[in-house]
Amino acid sequence: MSAEFTALPESDEPLAARVYMALRADLMAGRYEPGRRLGEERLAGNYGVSRTPVREALSRLVADGLVAREPEGLYPYRPRIDQLNDLYEVRLVLEMRGLERAEADPGIVHDRDLLGPELDRWYRLRDAPPGPDAGFVDADERYHVTLLASSGNPQLAEALKAVNNRIRPARMFDYFTDERMATTIAEHIAIAEGALEGRYEESTTILTRHIETSRSIVVTRAEAALSWAHLANAVLP
């Protein structure tokens, strides 16, 4: 197998699950050209397996939104930039509202029983930082949903989940460097600490910067991926 692709994880998971994890990591790292079809035979060769576990992995990735089913076959997700910007704007409005309502009403405080354990998880990540990995998107989403839910309006958190479901495929363009991971962990801790301690203006400033930075990174890299897709469509058979 070529060294450019992720080796299958060594675990007790079924082979299809391990192919899924490796292929997901490679998709999120941009190792597959957006304009080139994800053929089962090619993928099987890349990971040294038969086509059956590849087929199962691809089905899961279609459900995740990281692989798109098009008339010609399966392709890596290709985002629409206008939708990304709109969805990030909705995300920012929702998350800001959680802090604004607590700041405006002294009777509203963030639920320490809900947010405290989540903050503890990020302390542990700060102490033992993970490397860039596709699974970090899941942890990031959980943090933001928990932060919003802890402000006392569960419907805001449900609305954020719906936005996350639509924006998740593009998040593969976000967490790809150690520096980005470390910055995110530090900002998550600062935002949650500020919310629990009533320092809402500080948390609002950090959260706004945090989301806008994510939007900028995701859109910039998505635009680059789309440019590569157009080029690949022009030169690949």
PATOR-831115 format. One record per atom (N, C-alpha, C, CB): z negated, x negated, y negated; residue in one letter. Coordinates in steps of 0.2 Angstrom, whole numbers, padded with zeros to 4 digits, always signed. Glycine has a CB too. Layout:
N
ZXYA ...
This chain:
237
+0000-0004+0006M +0000+0000+0000M +0000-0004-0006M -0006+0005+0000M +0004-0002-0011S +0004-0006-0017S -0003-0007-0021S +0009-0003-0022S -0004-0012-0024A -0011-0014-0027A -0011-0009-0033A -0012-0021-0028A -0006-0007-0036E -0006-0003-0042E -0009+0004-0041E +0001-0002-0045E -0010+0006-0035F -0013+0013-0034F -0020+0012-0031F -0008+0017-0029F -0024+0017-0032T -0031+0017-0030T -0032+0017-0023T -0035+0023-0033T -0036+0013-0020A -0037+0013-0013A -0041+0019-0011A -0041+0007-0011A -0040+0022-0005L -0044+0028-0003L -0051+0026-0003L -0041+0030+0004L -0056+0030-0005P -0063+0029-0005P -0065+0029+0002P -0067+0034-0009P -0070+0024+0003E -0073+0024+0010E -0079+0029+0010E -0075+0017+0012E -0078+0034+0014S -0083+0039+0014S -0082+0044+0020S -0083+0044+0008S -0087+0048+0021D -0087+0053+0027D -0082+0059+0025D -0094+0055+0029D -0080+0059+0019E -0076+0065+0017E -0069+0065+0022E -0074+0064+0010E -0066+0071+0023P -0060+0072+0026P -0055+0068+0023P -0058+0079+0027P -0050+0065+0027L -0044+0061+0024L -0041+0065+0018L -0039+0060+0029L -0040+0071+0018A -0036+0075+0013A -0040+0074+0006A -0035+0082+0014A -0047+0075+0007A -0052+0074+0001A -0051+0067-0002A -0059+0076+0003A -0051+0062+0002R -0050+0055+0000R -0044+0054-0004R -0052+0050+0005R -0038+0057-0001V -0032+0056-0004V -0032+0060-0011V -0026+0059+0000V -0035+0066-0011Y -0036+0069-0017Y -0039+0065-0023Y -0040+0076-0016Y -0045+0062-0021M -0049+0058-0026M -0045+0052-0028M -0055+0056-0023M -0041+0049-0024A -0037+0043-0026A -0031+0045-0030A -0034+0039-0020A -0028+0050-0028L -0022+0053-0032L -0024+0055-0039L -0018+0058-0028L -0030+0059-0039R -0032+0061-0045R -0034+0056-0050R -0039+0066-0044R -0037+0050-0047A -0038+0045-0051A -0032+0041-0054A -0042+0039-0048A -0027+0041-0050D -0021+0038-0052D -0017+0042-0057D -0016+0036-0046D -0017+0049-0056L -0014+0053-0061L -0018+0053-0068L -0015+0061-0059L -0024+0052-0068M -0028+0052-0074M -0027+0045-0077M -0036+0053-0073M -0026+0040-0074A -0025+0033-0076A -0017+0033-0079A -0026+0028-0071A -0013+0038-0078G -0006+0037-0080G -0002+0033-0075G -0006+0035-0087G -0004+0032-0069R +0000+0028-0065R +0006+0031-0062R -0004+0025-0059R +0007+0038-0063Y +0013+0041-0061Y +0017+0044-0067Y +0011+0047-0056Y +0023+0042-0067E +0028+0044-0073E +0028+0052-0073E +0035+0041-0072E +0027+0055-0079P +0027+0062-0080P +0034+0065-0078P +0025+0064-0087P +0039+0061-0079G +0046+0064-0078G +0048+0063-0071G +0050+0061-0083G +0044+0060-0066R +0047+0059-0059R +0043+0063-0054R +0046+0052-0058R +0047+0067-0050R +0044+0071-0045R +0039+0068-0041R +0049+0075-0041R +0033+0071-0039L +0028+0069-0034L +0030+0071-0027L +0021+0072-0036L +0035+0067-0024G +0037+0068-0018G +0032+0067-0012G +0044+0065-0016G +0031+0071-0007E +0026+0070-0002E +0027+0063+0001E +0026+0075+0003E +0033+0061+0003E +0035+0055+0007E +0033+0049+0003E +0042+0055+0009E +0034+0049-0004R +0033+0043-0008R +0025+0043-0009R +0036+0044-0015R +0022+0048-0010L +0014+0048-0010L +0011+0046-0004L +0012+0055-0012L +0014+0048+0002A +0011+0046+0008A +0012+0038+0009A +0015+0050+0014A +0017+0036+0007G +0018+0028+0007G +0013+0025+0003G +0025+0027+0006G +0012+0027-0003N +0008+0024-0008N +0001+0024-0005N +0008+0028-0015N -0002+0029-0001Y -0009+0029+0001Y -0009+0027+0008Y -0012+0035-0001Y -0004+0026+0012G -0004+0024+0019G -0006+0029+0023G -0009+0018+0019G -0004+0036+0022V -0006+0041+0026V +0000+0045+0028V -0012+0046+0022V -0001+0051+0032S +0004+0055+0033S +0005+0060+0028S +0003+0059+0040S +0010+0064+0028R +0012+0069+0023R +0007+0075+0023R +0019+0072+0023R +0003+0076+0028T -0001+0082+0028T -0007+0082+0024T -0004+0083+0035T -0011+0076+0024P -0016+0076+0019P -0014+0075+0011P -0021+0070+0020P -0008+0073+0011V -0005+0072+0004V -0003+0080+0002V +0002+0068+0004V -0001+0084+0006R +0001+0091+0004R -0005+0094+0002R +0004+0094+0010R -0011+0093+0006E -0017+0097+0005E -0020+0094-0002E -0022+0095+0010E -0019+0088-0003A -0022+0085-0010A -0018+0088-0016A -0021+0077-0010A -0011+0088-0015L -0007+0091-0020L -0009+0098-0022L +0000+0090-0018L -0011+0102-0017S -0012+0109-0018S -0019+0110-0022S -0014+0113-0011S -0024+0105-0021R -0030+0105-0025R -0028+0103-0032R -0035+0100-0022R -0024+0098-0033L -0022+0096-0039L -0018+0101-0043L -0018+0089-0039L -0014+0105-0040V -0011+0110-0044V -0016+0115-0046V -0006+0114-0039V -0021+0117-0042A -0026+0121-0044A -0030+0118-0050A -0031+0123-0038A -0031+0112-0050D -0035+0108-0055D -0031+0108-0062D -0036+0101-0053D -0024+0109-0061G -0020+0109-0067G -0017+0102-0069G -0024+0111-0073G -0019+0097-0064L -0016+0090-0065L -0009+0089-0063L -0021+0085-0062L -0007+0094-0058V +0000+0094-0056V +0003+0100-0057V +0000+0092-0048V +0009+0100-0060A +0013+0106-0062A +0018+0108-0056A +0016+0106-0069A +0018+0114-0055R +0024+0116-0050R +0030+0119-0054R +0021+0122-0045R +0035+0115-0053E +0041+0117-0057E +0047+0118-0052E +0043+0111-0062E +0052+0121-0054P +0058+0123-0050P +0060+0118-0045P +0064+0126-0054P +0060+0111-0048E +0063+0106-0045E +0057+0102-0040E +0065+0100-0049E +0051+0105-0040G +0046+0102-0036G +0039+0101-0040G +0048+0095-0033G +0035+0096-0038L +0029+0095-0041L +0029+0089-0046L +0023+0094-0036L +0026+0090-0052Y +0026+0084-0057Y +0019+0083-0060Y +0031+0086-0062Y +0018+0077-0062P +0011+0076-0066P +0011+0081-0072P +0011+0069-0068P +0006+0083-0073Y +0005+0088-0079Y +0008+0085-0086Y -0003+0089-0080Y +0012+0089-0089R +0015+0087-0095R +0012+0092-0101R +0022+0087-0095R +0008+0090-0105P +0005+0094-0110P +0009+0097-0116P -0002+0091-0113P +0007+0102-0119R +0010+0105-0125R +0006+0103-0131R +0012+0112-0125R +0008+0099-0135I +0004+0096-0140I +0001+0101-0145I +0008+0091-0144I +0005+0106-0147D +0003+0112-0151D -0003+0115-0148D +0009+0116-0153D -0003+0117-0141Q -0008+0120-0138Q -0014+0116-0138Q -0006+0122-0131Q -0013+0109-0137L -0019+0105-0137L -0023+0105-0143L -0017+0098-0135L -0019+0105-0149N -0023+0105-0155N -0026+0111-0157N -0018+0104-0161N -0023+0117-0155D -0026+0123-0156D -0032+0124-0151D -0021+0129-0154D -0032+0122-0145L -0038+0123-0141L -0044+0118-0143L -0036+0121-0134L -0042+0112-0145Y -0048+0108-0148Y -0051+0111-0154Y -0045+0101-0150Y -0047+0115-0158E -0050+0118-0164E -0054+0124-0162E -0044+0121-0168E -0053+0127-0157V -0057+0133-0154V -0063+0130-0151V -0053+0137-0149V -0062+0124-0148R -0068+0121-0145R -0073+0119-0150R -0066+0115-0141R -0070+0116-0156L -0075+0113-0161L -0079+0119-0164L -0071+0110-0166L -0075+0125-0165V -0078+0131-0168V -0084+0133-0164V -0073+0136-0169V -0083+0134-0157L -0088+0136-0153L -0094+0132-0153L -0085+0137-0146L -0093+0125-0152E -0098+0120-0151E -0102+0120-0158E -0096+0114-0149E -0099+0120-0164M -0103+0120-0170M -0107+0126-0171M -0098+0119-0176M -0105+0132-0168R -0109+0138-0169R -0115+0137-0166R -0105+0144-0166R -0116+0134-0160G -0122+0133-0157G -0127+0130-0161G -0121+0129-0150G -0125+0124-0165L -0130+0121-0169L -0131+0125-0176L -0127+0114-0171L -0126+0128-0178E -0126+0132-0184E -0131+0138-0184E -0120+0135-0187E -0131+0141-0178R -0136+0147-0178R -0143+0145-0177R -0134+0151-0171R -0144+0139-0174A -0151+0136-0174A -0153+0134-0180A -0151+0131-0168A -0149+0131-0184E -0151+0128-0191E -0152+0134-0196E -0145+0124-0194E -0148+0140-0195A -0149+0145-0200A -0155+0150-0198A -0143+0149-0199A -0157+0150-0192D -0163+0154-0190D -0169+0150-0187D -0160+0160-0185D -0174+0150-0191P -0180+0146-0188P -0183+0148-0181P -0186+0146-0193P -0181+0155-0180G -0183+0158-0173G -0179+0155-0167G -0183+0165-0174G -0174+0152-0169I -0169+0150-0163I -0170+0142-0162I -0162+0151-0165I -0172+0140-0156V -0173+0133-0155V -0169+0132-0148V -0180+0131-0154V -0167+0126-0147H -0163+0124-0141H -0168+0124-0135H -0160+0117-0142H -0166+0127-0130D -0170+0128-0124D -0171+0121-0121D -0167+0132-0119D -0178+0118-0121R -0179+0112-0119R -0179+0111-0111R -0186+0109-0121R -0180+0117-0108D -0180+0117-0100D -0173+0117-0098D -0183+0124-0098D -0168+0119-0102L -0161+0119-0100L -0158+0112-0102L -0157+0124-0103L -0159+0110-0109L -0156+0104-0111L -0159+0098-0109L -0155+0105-0119L -0166+0098-0108G -0170+0092-0107G -0167+0088-0100G -0177+0094-0106G -0167+0092-0095P -0164+0089-0089P -0157+0086-0089P -0164+0093-0083P -0153+0089-0093E -0146+0087-0095E -0146+0080-0099E -0142+0092-0098E -0151+0080-0104L -0152+0074-0108L -0154+0068-0103L -0157+0075-0113L -0159+0070-0098D -0161+0065-0094D -0156+0062-0090D -0167+0068-0089D -0151+0066-0088R -0145+0063-0084R -0141+0058-0088R -0140+0069-0082R -0141+0059-0095W -0137+0055-0099W -0141+0048-0100W -0135+0058-0105W -0147+0049-0100Y -0152+0043-0101Y -0150+0038-0095Y -0159+0044-0101Y -0150+0041-0089R -0148+0037-0083R -0141+0034-0083R -0149+0042-0077R -0137+0038-0086L -0130+0035-0086L -0130+0029-0091L -0125+0041-0089L -0134+0030-0097R -0134+0024-0101R -0137+0018-0098R -0139+0026-0107R -0142+0019-0094D -0145+0013-0090D -0141+0010-0085D -0152+0016-0087D -0136+0015-0082A -0132+0012-0077A -0125+0015-0078A -0134+0014-0070A -0121+0013-0083P -0115+0016-0085P -0110+0016-0080P -0112+0012-0091P -0106+0021-0078P -0101+0021-0074P -0094+0018-0077P -0099+0028-0071P -0090+0016-0072G -0083+0014-0075G -0079+0020-0076G -0080+0009-0070G -0074+0019-0080P -0069+0024-0081P -0067+0028-0075P -0063+0022-0085P -0068+0034-0075D -0066+0038-0068D -0065+0045-0070D -0073+0038-0064D -0060+0048-0066A -0058+0055-0067A -0064+0060-0067A -0053+0057-0062A -0069+0059-0063G -0075+0063-0062G -0079+0064-0068G -0079+0061-0057G -0078+0059-0073F -0082+0059-0079F -0081+0065-0083F -0081+0053-0083F -0075+0068-0083V -0073+0074-0087V -0077+0080-0085V -0065+0076-0085V -0079+0080-0078D -0083+0086-0076D -0090+0085-0079D -0084+0085-0068D -0093+0079-0079A -0099+0078-0082A -0099+0079-0089A -0102+0070-0081A -0094+0077-0093D -0094+0079-0100D -0093+0086-0101D -0087+0075-0103D -0090+0090-0097E -0089+0097-0098E -0096+0100-0097E -0084+0100-0093E -0100+0098-0092R -0106+0101-0090R -0111+0100-0096R -0109+0098-0084R -0111+0094-0099Y -0115+0092-0105Y -0114+0097-0110Y -0114+0085-0107Y -0107+0098-0112H -0106+0102-0118H -0108+0110-0117H -0099+0101-0120H -0106+0112-0111V -0108+0119-0109V -0116+0120-0109V -0105+0121-0102V -0119+0115-0107T -0127+0116-0107T -0129+0115-0114T -0130+0110-0102T -0127+0111-0118L -0129+0110-0125L -0128+0117-0128L -0125+0105-0128L -0122+0120-0127L -0121+0126-0131L -0125+0132-0128L -0113+0128-0130L -0126+0132-0121A -0130+0138-0118A -0137+0137-0120A -0129+0137-0111A -0139+0131-0122S -0146+0130-0124S -0148+0133-0131S -0148+0123-0123S -0143+0134-0134S -0144+0137-0141S -0146+0145-0141S -0138+0136-0145S -0145+0148-0135G -0148+0154-0134G -0142+0160-0134G -0152+0156-0140G -0136+0158-0134N -0131+0163-0133N -0126+0161-0128N -0127+0164-0140N -0128+0164-0122P -0124+0162-0116P -0116+0164-0116P -0127+0166-0110P -0115+0169-0120Q -0108+0171-0121Q -0104+0165-0125Q -0107+0177-0125Q -0107+0162-0129L -0103+0156-0132L -0102+0151-0127L -0108+0153-0138L -0106+0150-0122A -0105+0145-0117A -0100+0147-0112A -0112+0144-0113A -0099+0154-0111E -0094+0156-0106E -0087+0155-0110E -0095+0164-0105E -0087+0156-0116A -0081+0156-0120A -0079+0148-0120A -0081+0158-0127A -0083+0144-0120L -0082+0137-0120L -0079+0135-0113L -0088+0132-0122L -0082+0138-0108K -0079+0136-0101K -0072+0138-0101K -0083+0140-0096K -0070+0144-0104A -0063+0146-0103A -0059+0141-0107A -0062+0153-0107A -0061+0139-0113V -0057+0134-0116V -0056+0127-0112V -0060+0132-0123V -0062+0125-0109N -0062+0119-0105N -0057+0120-0099N -0069+0118-0102N -0056+0126-0096N -0052+0127-0091N -0044+0126-0093N -0052+0134-0088N -0043+0127-0099R -0036+0126-0101R -0035+0119-0104R -0035+0131-0107R -0040+0116-0106I -0039+0109-0109I -0040+0104-0104I -0044+0108-0115I -0043+0105-0098R -0045+0100-0094R -0040+0096-0091R -0048+0103-0087R -0034+0098-0090P -0029+0093-0087P -0027+0088-0092P -0022+0097-0086P -0027+0090-0099A -0026+0084-0104A -0031+0079-0105A -0024+0088-0111A -0037+0081-0102R -0043+0077-0103R -0042+0070-0099R -0050+0080-0101R -0037+0070-0094M -0036+0064-0090M -0034+0059-0095M -0031+0066-0085M -0032+0060-0101F -0030+0055-0106F -0036+0052-0110F -0025+0058-0110F -0042+0055-0109D -0047+0053-0113D -0051+0047-0110D -0052+0059-0114D -0055+0047-0105Y -0060+0042-0103Y -0056+0037-0098Y -0065+0046-0099Y -0053+0032-0102F -0050+0027-0098F -0052+0020-0100F -0042+0028-0099F -0057+0019-0104T -0060+0012-0105T -0067+0012-0105T -0057+0010-0112T -0070+0006-0104D -0077+0006-0103D -0080+0007-0110D -0079-0001-0101D -0077+0005-0116E -0080+0006-0122E -0080+0014-0124E -0075+0003-0128E -0075+0018-0122R -0075+0025-0123R -0080+0028-0119R -0068+0028-0121R -0082+0026-0113M -0087+0029-0109M -0094+0028-0112M -0087+0026-0102M -0095+0021-0115A -0101+0020-0118A -0102+0024-0124A -0102+0012-0119A -0097+0024-0128T -0098+0028-0134T -0100+0035-0133T -0091+0028-0138T -0096+0038-0128T -0098+0045-0127T -0105+0046-0124T -0093+0048-0121T -0107+0042-0120I -0114+0042-0118I -0119+0042-0123I -0116+0037-0112I -0118+0037-0128A -0123+0036-0134A -0122+0043-0138A -0121+0030-0138A -0116+0045-0139E -0116+0051-0144E -0119+0057-0140E -0109+0052-0145E -0118+0058-0134H -0121+0064-0131H -0129+0064-0131H -0119+0064-0123H -0131+0058-0130I -0139+0057-0131I -0141+0059-0138I -0141+0050-0129I -0138+0056-0143A -0139+0057-0150A -0139+0064-0152A -0135+0053-0155A -0134+0068-0150I -0133+0075-0151I -0138+0079-0148I -0126+0077-0149I -0140+0078-0142A -0145+0082-0139A -0152+0081-0141A -0145+0080-0131A -0153+0074-0143E -0160+0073-0146E -0161+0076-0153E -0161+0065-0147E -0155+0076-0157G -0156+0079-0163G -0157+0087-0163G -0149+0078-0167G -0153+0090-0158A -0154+0097-0157A -0161+0099-0155A -0149+0100-0152A -0164+0095-0150L -0171+0097-0148L -0176+0095-0153L -0172+0092-0142L -0174+0091-0158E -0179+0089-0163E -0178+0092-0169E -0179+0081-0164E -0173+0097-0170G -0172+0101-0176G -0168+0097-0181G -0178+0103-0179G -0165+0091-0179R -0161+0087-0184R -0153+0090-0183R -0161+0080-0183R -0152+0096-0186Y -0146+0099-0184Y -0140+0096-0189Y -0146+0106-0186Y -0142+0094-0195E -0136+0091-0199E -0134+0084-0195E -0139+0090-0206E -0138+0081-0193E -0136+0074-0190E -0132+0076-0183E -0143+0070-0188E -0135+0080-0179S -0131+0082-0173S -0124+0085-0175S -0135+0087-0169S -0124+0089-0180T -0117+0092-0182T -0112+0087-0184T -0118+0097-0188T -0115+0082-0188T -0110+0076-0190T -0108+0072-0184T -0114+0071-0194T -0112+0071-0179I -0110+0067-0173I -0106+0071-0169I -0116+0064-0169I -0107+0077-0168L -0103+0081-0163L -0096+0082-0166L -0107+0088-0162L -0096+0083-0172T -0089+0084-0175T -0085+0078-0174T -0090+0086-0183T -0088+0072-0176R -0084+0066-0175R -0082+0065-0167R -0088+0060-0177R -0087+0067-0163H -0086+0066-0156H -0080+0070-0153H -0092+0068-0152H -0080+0076-0155I -0074+0081-0153I -0068+0079-0156I -0076+0088-0155I -0068+0077-0163E -0062+0075-0166E -0059+0068-0163E -0063+0074-0174E -0063+0064-0161T -0061+0058-0158T -0058+0059-0152T -0067+0053-0157T -0061+0064-0148S -0058+0065-0141S -0051+0069-0142S -0062+0070-0138S -0050+0073-0147R -0044+0076-0149R -0039+0071-0151R -0045+0082-0154R -0040+0067-0155S -0036+0061-0157S -0033+0057-0151S -0039+0057-0162S -0038+0055-0147I -0036+0051-0141I -0032+0055-0136I -0042+0048-0138I -0034+0061-0135V -0030+0065-0130V -0023+0066-0133V -0034+0071-0129V -0022+0068-0139V -0016+0070-0142V -0011+0064-0142V -0016+0073-0148V -0014+0058-0144T -0010+0052-0145T -0007+0050-0138T -0014+0047-0148T -0012+0050-0133R -0009+0048-0127R -0005+0053-0123R -0015+0046-0122R -0006+0059-0125A -0002+0065-0122A +0005+0064-0125A -0005+0072-0123A +0006+0063-0131E +0012+0062-0135E +0016+0056-0131E +0011+0060-0142E +0012+0050-0130A +0015+0045-0127A +0018+0046-0120A +0010+0039-0126A +0014+0050-0116A +0016+0053-0109A +0022+0057-0110A +0010+0056-0106A +0023+0061-0115L +0028+0065-0115L +0035+0061-0117L +0027+0071-0121L +0034+0056-0121S +0039+0052-0123S +0042+0048-0117S +0037+0047-0128S +0037+0046-0113W +0039+0043-0106W +0042+0047-0102W +0033+0040-0103W +0040+0054-0102A +0044+0059-0098A +0051+0060-0100A +0040+0065-0098A +0052+0060-0106H +0059+0061-0109H +0063+0055-0107H +0059+0062-0116H +0060+0049-0107L +0064+0043-0105L +0065+0043-0098L +0060+0037-0107L +0060+0045-0094A +0061+0044-0087A +0066+0049-0084A +0054+0046-0083A +0066+0055-0088N +0071+0060-0086N +0079+0058-0087N +0070+0067-0090N +0079+0053-0092A +0086+0051-0094A +0088+0045-0089A +0086+0048-0101A +0083+0041-0086V +0086+0036-0082V +0084+0036-0075V +0082+0030-0085V +0080+0041-0073L +0078+0041-0066L +0083+0046-0062L +0071+0044-0065L +0085+0045-0056P +0089+0049-0052P +0086+0056-0051P +0092+0046-0046P 
